[in-house]
């Protein structure tokens, strides 16, 4: 076995490492539903230490609050799977790291845990750049096919997050 993860993840992670290293940019991740999968993909790549500053796995609400400073009121108001919380996760990652860019991921990978408003396959991403106005942090919701397996939803989410890390 040459790599721990699927080739699609490894190939994109290699691009992220190479392209960020070329512009001397550090990255940080705050992962919930992916549980560290994006960081795992990056660390499969030799030389990733030049790019990956740190990763936060904030699977629980308490972890989001304690590790990256998401407010409990924000989670209570909008839910952990929301644009507002993803935005706060990305902002918090920059505040708690030396990274130049931070990507946050929160979602419902299934097979349970979904609702009418946030069905299985709902994943929210946010990307924050150091020095940009907090109003400019981008966040978006993707709705992956709910018939995909938990592993497939997590892999698709990791791929989407890696895309956000490309300079």
DRENMAR-886918 format. One record per residue (C-alpha): residue number from 1; residue in one letter; x, y, z. Coordinates in steps of 0.2 Angstrom, whole numbers, plus 5000, padded with zeros to 4 digits. Example, Ala and Ser with C-alpha at 12.3 -4.5 7.8 and 13.67 -1.06 7.14 Angstrom:
2
{rec 1,A,{5062,4978,5039}}
{rec 2,S,{5068,4995,5036}}
***
This chain:
167
{rec 1,X,{5000,5000,5000}}
{rec 2,X,{5008,5016,4994}}
{rec 3,X,{4994,5028,5001}}
{rec 4,X,{4981,5027,5015}}
{rec 5,X,{4968,5036,5006}}
{rec 6,X,{4960,5035,4989}}
{rec 7,X,{4969,5042,4974}}
{rec 8,X,{4957,5056,4970}}
{rec 9,X,{4961,5063,4988}}
{rec 10,X,{4979,5061,4987}}
{rec 11,X,{4981,5069,4969}}
{rec 12,X,{4971,5084,4975}}
{rec 13,X,{4980,5085,4991}}
{rec 14,X,{4997,5085,4982}}
{rec 15,X,{4991,5100,4971}}
{rec 16,X,{4986,5109,4987}}
{rec 17,X,{5003,5106,4995}}
{rec 18,X,{5013,5110,4979}}
{rec 19,X,{5003,5126,4975}}
{rec 20,X,{5003,5133,4992}}
{rec 21,X,{5021,5129,4995}}
{rec 22,X,{5025,5139,4979}}
{rec 23,X,{5017,5154,4986}}
{rec 24,X,{5023,5151,5004}}
{rec 25,X,{5006,5150,5011}}
{rec 26,X,{5001,5140,5026}}
{rec 27,X,{4984,5132,5029}}
{rec 28,X,{4973,5127,5043}}
{rec 29,X,{4958,5116,5044}}
{rec 30,X,{4943,5115,5056}}
{rec 31,X,{4934,5099,5052}}
{rec 32,X,{4918,5092,5059}}
{rec 33,X,{4909,5079,5048}}
{rec 34,X,{4926,5075,5040}}
{rec 35,X,{4934,5071,5056}}
{rec 36,X,{4952,5075,5051}}
{rec 37,X,{4951,5067,5033}}
{rec 38,X,{4957,5083,5025}}
{rec 39,X,{4972,5084,5036}}
{rec 40,X,{4975,5066,5034}}
{rec 41,X,{4975,5068,5015}}
{rec 42,X,{4987,5083,5016}}
{rec 43,X,{4999,5074,5028}}
{rec 44,X,{5000,5059,5016}}
{rec 45,X,{5010,5071,5005}}
{rec 46,X,{5029,5073,5007}}
{rec 47,X,{5033,5091,5011}}
{rec 48,X,{5016,5095,5018}}
{rec 49,X,{5024,5102,5034}}
{rec 50,X,{5029,5117,5024}}
{rec 51,X,{5010,5120,5021}}
{rec 52,X,{4999,5113,5034}}
{rec 53,X,{5000,5124,5050}}
{rec 54,X,{4987,5114,5060}}
{rec 55,X,{4970,5105,5060}}
{rec 56,X,{4956,5106,5072}}
{rec 57,X,{4944,5092,5073}}
{rec 58,X,{4929,5100,5081}}
{rec 59,X,{4916,5086,5080}}
{rec 60,X,{4906,5091,5095}}
{rec 61,X,{4898,5108,5099}}
{rec 62,X,{4909,5109,5114}}
{rec 63,X,{4925,5107,5103}}
{rec 64,X,{4919,5120,5092}}
{rec 65,X,{4917,5132,5106}}
{rec 66,X,{4933,5127,5116}}
{rec 67,X,{4945,5125,5101}}
{rec 68,X,{4941,5139,5089}}
{rec 69,X,{4929,5150,5099}}
{rec 70,X,{4912,5148,5091}}
{rec 71,X,{4899,5155,5102}}
{rec 72,X,{4887,5144,5110}}
{rec 73,X,{4873,5156,5106}}
{rec 74,X,{4878,5155,5087}}
{rec 75,X,{4876,5136,5088}}
{rec 76,X,{4860,5137,5098}}
{rec 77,X,{4852,5149,5086}}
{rec 78,X,{4858,5142,5069}}
{rec 79,X,{4863,5124,5073}}
{rec 80,X,{4881,5117,5071}}
{rec 81,X,{4877,5114,5053}}
{rec 82,X,{4875,5131,5047}}
{rec 83,X,{4883,5145,5037}}
{rec 84,X,{4885,5155,5053}}
{rec 85,X,{4894,5142,5062}}
{rec 86,X,{4905,5137,5047}}
{rec 87,X,{4910,5156,5046}}
{rec 88,X,{4914,5157,5064}}
{rec 89,X,{4924,5140,5063}}
{rec 90,X,{4935,5147,5049}}
{rec 91,X,{4937,5164,5058}}
{rec 92,X,{4942,5155,5074}}
{rec 93,X,{4955,5144,5065}}
{rec 94,X,{4964,5160,5059}}
{rec 95,X,{4964,5167,5076}}
{rec 96,X,{4971,5151,5084}}
{rec 97,X,{4984,5147,5071}}
{rec 98,X,{4998,5155,5060}}
{rec 99,X,{4989,5150,5044}}
{rec 100,X,{4986,5162,5029}}
{rec 101,X,{4970,5153,5024}}
{rec 102,X,{4958,5142,5034}}
{rec 103,X,{4944,5131,5028}}
{rec 104,X,{4930,5125,5039}}
{rec 105,X,{4918,5110,5036}}
{rec 106,X,{4903,5105,5046}}
{rec 107,X,{4889,5094,5040}}
{rec 108,X,{4878,5079,5041}}
{rec 109,X,{4887,5063,5034}}
{rec 110,X,{4873,5051,5039}}
{rec 111,X,{4866,5039,5038}}
{rec 112,X,{4856,5047,5052}}
{rec 113,X,{4856,5064,5060}}
{rec 114,X,{4848,5073,5045}}
{rec 115,X,{4832,5083,5046}}
{rec 116,X,{4820,5091,5034}}
{rec 117,X,{4830,5107,5034}}
{rec 118,X,{4847,5099,5034}}
{rec 119,X,{4846,5082,5026}}
{rec 120,X,{4860,5069,5025}}
{rec 121,X,{4872,5075,5013}}
{rec 122,X,{4871,5094,5019}}
{rec 123,X,{4889,5101,5021}}
{rec 124,X,{4893,5119,5024}}
{rec 125,X,{4911,5125,5020}}
{rec 126,X,{4919,5142,5024}}
{rec 127,X,{4935,5149,5019}}
{rec 128,X,{4944,5164,5027}}
{rec 129,X,{4960,5173,5022}}
{rec 130,X,{4971,5181,5034}}
{rec 131,X,{4970,5200,5033}}
{rec 132,X,{4953,5200,5024}}
{rec 133,X,{4938,5208,5032}}
{rec 134,X,{4927,5196,5042}}
{rec 135,X,{4913,5202,5030}}
{rec 136,X,{4922,5194,5016}}
{rec 137,X,{4924,5176,5023}}
{rec 138,X,{4915,5165,5010}}
{rec 139,X,{4903,5151,5015}}
{rec 140,X,{4893,5140,5005}}
{rec 141,X,{4881,5125,5007}}
{rec 142,X,{4883,5109,4996}}
{rec 143,X,{4870,5096,4996}}
{rec 144,X,{4878,5079,4992}}
{rec 145,X,{4867,5065,4986}}
{rec 146,X,{4859,5058,5002}}
{rec 147,X,{4860,5040,4995}}
{rec 148,X,{4879,5041,4995}}
{rec 149,X,{4887,5031,5010}}
{rec 150,X,{4894,5040,5025}}
{rec 151,X,{4911,5037,5018}}
{rec 152,X,{4907,5044,5001}}
{rec 153,X,{4899,5060,5008}}
{rec 154,X,{4914,5062,5019}}
{rec 155,X,{4926,5060,5004}}
{rec 156,X,{4916,5072,4993}}
{rec 157,X,{4917,5085,5007}}
{rec 158,X,{4935,5082,5009}}
{rec 159,X,{4938,5085,4990}}
{rec 160,X,{4927,5101,4991}}
{rec 161,X,{4938,5107,5005}}
{rec 162,X,{4954,5104,4997}}
{rec 163,X,{4948,5114,4981}}
{rec 164,X,{4945,5128,4993}}
{rec 165,X,{4963,5128,4999}}
{rec 166,X,{4970,5130,4981}}
{rec 167,X,{4978,5147,4979}}
***
